[in-house]
Amino acid sequence: MRAAMQRNTHYGMERAEAKNRVNDILFGRFERWALPRMAKRLPAWITPDKLTLVGIAAAFGVGLGCWLTQYSLDWLWFSSAMLVVNWWGDSLDGTLARVRGIQRERYGFYVDHQSDAISIMLVLGGLGLSPLMHLPLAMVIVIGYFLMMILVSLVTIVRDEFKISFAGLGPTEARVIMIVANIAVWAFHNPHFVISEQSLTLYDIIGLVAAVLLFLIYAVASLRERAKLAVLDPPPESNLRK
């Protein structure tokens, strides 16, 4: 038993401490009120891992609904419904673990980031392969999102702070914006706008704004984190005398 405990400690398998979570999104107050209540009402057979799989499956449904708009814009209603299911699964998995007292910080952090990466590829891939958005723009947004994921991971490692919101925006707000965009695209039959001799869809314009914001927020947040770390981890004083 003692040898096993020593091996676990040697390989860093001791239970991780909970990270300081920063979630100052616009819908944060609603989620802090609603999610624990929903989690307490879930049956025992529903586990955090199953909710994570539901979120990924729903992300595939979002992308599929977007891709199918080449046949009918009515598929946007299916895509919007899948966005709600994706929010339900993605937001409740960690909440359920905390409510039941079964959270695993390292495992949860890893699974959460993996599922987010897969989900964003499924959603933006479906958008980029649809008549709603040009594929290169969709991939630029994916790159910006991945840069933000890398930044979040680095901050979590070096400062023990899990920051999942920037400028009051987070995944929940992105889903709400996409649902509103789906309704507008459906109502106005996927309108096109000519800007600088380029024909852009409504989703193209939203995507351009999203891409600019992602890269701008990434640049500003990166510089701020660098400044904080410079204070928290100053260079050592030299022992050499002049």
KEBA-834702 format. One record per residue (C-alpha): z, x, y; residue number from 1. Coordinates in nm, 2 decimals, decimal comma, padded with zeros to 4 digits. Layout:
! residues N
+--------+--------+--------+-----+
|      Z |      X |      Y | num |
+--------+--------+--------+-----+
|      Z |      X |      Y | NUM |
...
+--------+--------+--------+-----+
***
This chain:
! residues 242
+--------+--------+--------+-----+
|      Z |      X |      Y | num |
+--------+--------+--------+-----+
|  00,00 |  00,00 |  00,00 |   1 |
|  00,09 |  00,28 |  00,24 |   2 |
| -00,23 |  00,47 |  00,16 |   3 |
| -00,43 |  00,16 |  00,23 |   4 |
| -00,27 |  00,10 |  00,56 |   5 |
| -00,33 |  00,47 |  00,65 |   6 |
| -00,70 |  00,43 |  00,56 |   7 |
| -00,73 |  00,12 |  00,77 |   8 |
| -00,57 |  00,29 |  01,07 |   9 |
| -00,78 |  00,60 |  01,02 |  10 |
| -01,10 |  00,40 |  01,03 |  11 |
| -00,99 |  00,20 |  01,33 |  12 |
| -00,95 | -00,12 |  01,14 |  13 |
| -00,63 | -00,23 |  01,31 |  14 |
| -00,65 | -00,57 |  01,48 |  15 |
| -00,80 | -00,55 |  01,82 |  16 |
| -00,62 | -00,68 |  02,13 |  17 |
| -00,77 | -00,97 |  02,31 |  18 |
| -00,98 | -00,87 |  02,61 |  19 |
| -00,94 | -01,00 |  02,96 |  20 |
| -01,20 | -01,28 |  02,98 |  21 |
| -01,37 | -01,34 |  03,32 |  22 |
| -01,55 | -01,68 |  03,32 |  23 |
| -01,58 | -01,80 |  03,68 |  24 |
| -01,88 | -02,02 |  03,63 |  25 |
| -01,95 | -02,34 |  03,82 |  26 |
| -01,87 | -02,55 |  03,51 |  27 |
| -01,58 | -02,33 |  03,41 |  28 |
| -01,31 | -02,59 |  03,50 |  29 |
| -01,48 | -02,86 |  03,29 |  30 |
| -01,53 | -02,63 |  02,99 |  31 |
| -01,16 | -02,51 |  03,00 |  32 |
| -01,06 | -02,88 |  03,00 |  33 |
| -01,31 | -03,01 |  02,75 |  34 |
| -01,37 | -02,74 |  02,49 |  35 |
| -01,01 | -02,71 |  02,36 |  36 |
| -00,99 | -03,09 |  02,33 |  37 |
| -01,31 | -03,10 |  02,13 |  38 |
| -01,20 | -02,81 |  01,91 |  39 |
| -00,87 | -02,98 |  01,82 |  40 |
| -01,07 | -03,28 |  01,69 |  41 |
| -01,30 | -03,09 |  01,46 |  42 |
| -01,25 | -03,13 |  01,09 |  43 |
| -01,11 | -02,84 |  00,89 |  44 |
| -01,44 | -02,77 |  00,71 |  45 |
| -01,61 | -02,68 |  01,04 |  46 |
| -01,55 | -02,31 |  01,10 |  47 |
| -01,64 | -02,08 |  01,40 |  48 |
| -01,91 | -01,91 |  01,19 |  49 |
| -02,07 | -02,25 |  01,12 |  50 |
| -02,07 | -02,34 |  01,48 |  51 |
| -02,24 | -02,01 |  01,56 |  52 |
| -02,51 | -02,09 |  01,31 |  53 |
| -02,55 | -02,44 |  01,47 |  54 |
| -02,60 | -02,27 |  01,81 |  55 |
| -02,87 | -02,04 |  01,67 |  56 |
| -03,05 | -02,32 |  01,49 |  57 |
| -03,04 | -02,53 |  01,81 |  58 |
| -03,19 | -02,23 |  02,00 |  59 |
| -03,47 | -02,23 |  01,75 |  60 |
| -03,51 | -02,61 |  01,82 |  61 |
| -03,52 | -02,54 |  02,20 |  62 |
| -03,80 | -02,29 |  02,15 |  63 |
| -03,99 | -02,51 |  01,90 |  64 |
| -03,97 | -02,81 |  02,14 |  65 |
| -04,12 | -02,60 |  02,42 |  66 |
| -04,40 | -02,47 |  02,19 |  67 |
| -04,48 | -02,82 |  02,08 |  68 |
| -04,55 | -02,93 |  02,44 |  69 |
| -04,90 | -02,81 |  02,39 |  70 |
| -04,94 | -03,13 |  02,20 |  71 |
| -04,72 | -03,36 |  02,40 |  72 |
| -04,47 | -03,31 |  02,69 |  73 |
| -04,25 | -03,57 |  02,52 |  74 |
| -04,12 | -03,28 |  02,31 |  75 |
| -03,93 | -03,17 |  02,62 |  76 |
| -03,67 | -03,44 |  02,54 |  77 |
| -03,62 | -03,28 |  02,20 |  78 |
| -03,58 | -02,94 |  02,36 |  79 |
| -03,33 | -03,08 |  02,61 |  80 |
| -03,12 | -03,24 |  02,33 |  81 |
| -03,13 | -02,90 |  02,14 |  82 |
| -02,99 | -02,73 |  02,46 |  83 |
| -02,69 | -02,96 |  02,44 |  84 |
| -02,64 | -02,88 |  02,08 |  85 |
| -02,68 | -02,51 |  02,15 |  86 |
| -02,41 | -02,54 |  02,42 |  87 |
| -02,18 | -02,72 |  02,18 |  88 |
| -02,21 | -02,46 |  01,90 |  89 |
| -02,22 | -02,15 |  02,12 |  90 |
| -01,93 | -02,26 |  02,34 |  91 |
| -01,71 | -02,40 |  02,07 |  92 |
| -01,71 | -02,12 |  01,81 |  93 |
| -01,48 | -01,89 |  02,00 |  94 |
| -01,27 | -02,18 |  02,14 |  95 |
| -01,22 | -02,31 |  01,78 |  96 |
| -01,10 | -01,97 |  01,67 |  97 |
| -00,85 | -01,95 |  01,95 |  98 |
| -00,72 | -02,30 |  01,90 |  99 |
| -00,66 | -02,24 |  01,53 | 100 |
| -00,52 | -01,89 |  01,59 | 101 |
| -00,78 | -01,72 |  01,37 | 102 |
| -00,96 | -01,53 |  01,64 | 103 |
| -01,10 | -01,18 |  01,55 | 104 |
| -01,17 | -00,99 |  01,86 | 105 |
| -01,41 | -00,73 |  01,73 | 106 |
| -01,59 | -00,96 |  01,48 | 107 |
| -01,61 | -01,24 |  01,74 | 108 |
| -01,75 | -01,00 |  02,01 | 109 |
| -02,01 | -00,86 |  01,77 | 110 |
| -02,12 | -01,20 |  01,63 | 111 |
| -02,13 | -01,36 |  01,98 | 112 |
| -02,35 | -01,10 |  02,13 | 113 |
| -02,58 | -01,10 |  01,82 | 114 |
| -02,62 | -01,47 |  01,83 | 115 |
| -02,69 | -01,46 |  02,21 | 116 |
| -02,96 | -01,20 |  02,16 | 117 |
| -03,13 | -01,40 |  01,89 | 118 |
| -03,10 | -01,73 |  02,08 | 119 |
| -03,25 | -01,59 |  02,40 | 120 |
| -03,55 | -01,45 |  02,20 | 121 |
| -03,60 | -01,79 |  02,03 | 122 |
| -03,58 | -01,99 |  02,36 | 123 |
| -03,79 | -01,76 |  02,58 | 124 |
| -04,03 | -01,69 |  02,29 | 125 |
| -04,10 | -02,06 |  02,26 | 126 |
| -04,14 | -02,09 |  02,64 | 127 |
| -04,37 | -01,80 |  02,66 | 128 |
| -04,60 | -01,93 |  02,38 | 129 |
| -04,61 | -02,27 |  02,53 | 130 |
| -04,82 | -02,41 |  02,83 | 131 |
| -04,50 | -02,41 |  03,03 | 132 |
| -04,46 | -02,03 |  03,11 | 133 |
| -04,67 | -01,72 |  03,09 | 134 |
| -04,56 | -01,50 |  02,80 | 135 |
| -04,53 | -01,17 |  03,00 | 136 |
| -04,30 | -01,34 |  03,25 | 137 |
| -04,09 | -01,48 |  02,96 | 138 |
| -04,05 | -01,13 |  02,82 | 139 |
| -03,95 | -00,99 |  03,16 | 140 |
| -03,67 | -01,24 |  03,17 | 141 |
| -03,57 | -01,14 |  02,82 | 142 |
| -03,55 | -00,77 |  02,93 | 143 |
| -03,33 | -00,87 |  03,23 | 144 |
| -03,10 | -01,07 |  03,01 | 145 |
| -03,07 | -00,78 |  02,77 | 146 |
| -02,98 | -00,55 |  03,05 | 147 |
| -02,70 | -00,79 |  03,15 | 148 |
| -02,58 | -00,80 |  02,79 | 149 |
| -02,57 | -00,42 |  02,78 | 150 |
| -02,37 | -00,42 |  03,11 | 151 |
| -02,12 | -00,68 |  02,98 | 152 |
| -02,08 | -00,47 |  02,66 | 153 |
| -02,02 | -00,15 |  02,85 | 154 |
| -01,77 | -00,31 |  03,09 | 155 |
| -01,58 | -00,46 |  02,79 | 156 |
| -01,56 | -00,12 |  02,62 | 157 |
| -01,46 |  00,09 |  02,93 | 158 |
| -01,24 | -00,16 |  03,11 | 159 |
| -01,13 | -00,41 |  02,84 | 160 |
| -01,28 | -00,69 |  03,05 | 161 |
| -01,51 | -00,94 |  02,89 | 162 |
| -01,71 | -01,07 |  03,19 | 163 |
| -01,94 | -01,35 |  03,10 | 164 |
| -02,02 | -01,49 |  03,45 | 165 |
| -02,19 | -01,34 |  03,76 | 166 |
| -02,22 | -01,50 |  04,10 | 167 |
| -02,08 | -01,82 |  03,95 | 168 |
| -02,36 | -01,85 |  03,70 | 169 |
| -02,34 | -01,82 |  03,32 | 170 |
| -02,51 | -01,96 |  03,01 | 171 |
| -02,40 | -02,31 |  03,07 | 172 |
| -02,56 | -02,32 |  03,42 | 173 |
| -02,88 | -02,18 |  03,27 | 174 |
| -02,89 | -02,46 |  03,02 | 175 |
| -02,84 | -02,73 |  03,29 | 176 |
| -03,11 | -02,58 |  03,50 | 177 |
| -03,35 | -02,58 |  03,20 | 178 |
| -03,27 | -02,94 |  03,12 | 179 |
| -03,34 | -03,04 |  03,49 | 180 |
| -03,66 | -02,84 |  03,47 | 181 |
| -03,76 | -03,02 |  03,15 | 182 |
| -03,72 | -03,35 |  03,32 | 183 |
| -03,92 | -03,25 |  03,62 | 184 |
| -04,20 | -03,10 |  03,41 | 185 |
| -04,22 | -03,42 |  03,20 | 186 |
| -04,21 | -03,65 |  03,50 | 187 |
| -04,48 | -03,46 |  03,69 | 188 |
| -04,69 | -03,37 |  03,39 | 189 |
| -04,64 | -02,99 |  03,40 | 190 |
| -04,75 | -02,94 |  03,76 | 191 |
| -04,93 | -02,62 |  03,87 | 192 |
| -04,91 | -02,45 |  04,20 | 193 |
| -05,16 | -02,19 |  04,34 | 194 |
| -04,98 | -01,90 |  04,50 | 195 |
| -05,18 | -01,60 |  04,61 | 196 |
| -05,48 | -01,72 |  04,40 | 197 |
| -05,25 | -01,74 |  04,10 | 198 |
| -05,20 | -02,06 |  03,91 | 199 |
| -04,83 | -02,09 |  03,83 | 200 |
| -04,64 | -02,37 |  03,65 | 201 |
| -04,30 | -02,50 |  03,76 | 202 |
| -04,14 | -02,29 |  03,49 | 203 |
| -04,33 | -01,98 |  03,61 | 204 |
| -04,17 | -02,03 |  03,95 | 205 |
| -03,83 | -02,08 |  03,80 | 206 |
| -03,88 | -01,78 |  03,58 | 207 |
| -03,98 | -01,56 |  03,87 | 208 |
| -03,66 | -01,66 |  04,05 | 209 |
| -03,45 | -01,61 |  03,74 | 210 |
| -03,61 | -01,26 |  03,68 | 211 |
| -03,54 | -01,15 |  04,03 | 212 |
| -03,18 | -01,27 |  04,02 | 213 |
| -03,12 | -01,11 |  03,68 | 214 |
| -03,24 | -00,77 |  03,80 | 215 |
| -03,07 | -00,80 |  04,14 | 216 |
| -02,74 | -00,91 |  03,99 | 217 |
| -02,77 | -00,63 |  03,73 | 218 |
| -02,82 | -00,36 |  04,00 | 219 |
| -02,54 | -00,49 |  04,22 | 220 |
| -02,29 | -00,53 |  03,93 | 221 |
| -02,38 | -00,19 |  03,79 | 222 |
| -02,31 | -00,02 |  04,12 | 223 |
| -01,98 | -00,21 |  04,16 | 224 |
| -01,86 | -00,12 |  03,81 | 225 |
| -01,95 |  00,24 |  03,87 | 226 |
| -01,74 |  00,24 |  04,19 | 227 |
| -01,45 |  00,08 |  04,01 | 228 |
| -01,47 |  00,33 |  03,72 | 229 |
| -01,48 |  00,62 |  03,97 | 230 |
| -01,14 |  00,51 |  04,10 | 231 |
| -00,99 |  00,43 |  03,76 | 232 |
| -01,12 |  00,75 |  03,61 | 233 |
| -01,13 |  01,02 |  03,88 | 234 |
| -01,26 |  01,37 |  03,81 | 235 |
| -00,98 |  01,61 |  03,70 | 236 |
| -00,86 |  01,85 |  03,96 | 237 |
| -00,98 |  02,20 |  03,90 | 238 |
| -00,72 |  02,46 |  03,79 | 239 |
| -00,93 |  02,74 |  03,93 | 240 |
| -00,80 |  02,88 |  04,25 | 241 |
| -01,04 |  03,00 |  04,51 | 242 |
+--------+--------+--------+-----+
***
